[in-house]
């Protein structure tokens, strides 16, 4: 039963990654039709990806910090 949580978290992560890739691709294709600079658009996509990963780390650290403060056992068996 412990593997169910791992599978669900991995699936959720894959769904978020796929959604992010398709969103960046959609914006890239949209701007490409307008004649925007592709390098600037890729740079912006990279910045947004880095911000997303950074915020994800902050939320994860906050969650684990709060769980530890409340006395929850987060160790794996």
Secondary structure, DSSP 8 states (H G I E B T S, - for coil): -HHHHHHHHHHHHHHHHHHHHHHHHHHHHHHHHHT--HHHHHHHHHHHHHHHHHHHHHHHHHHHHHHHHTT------
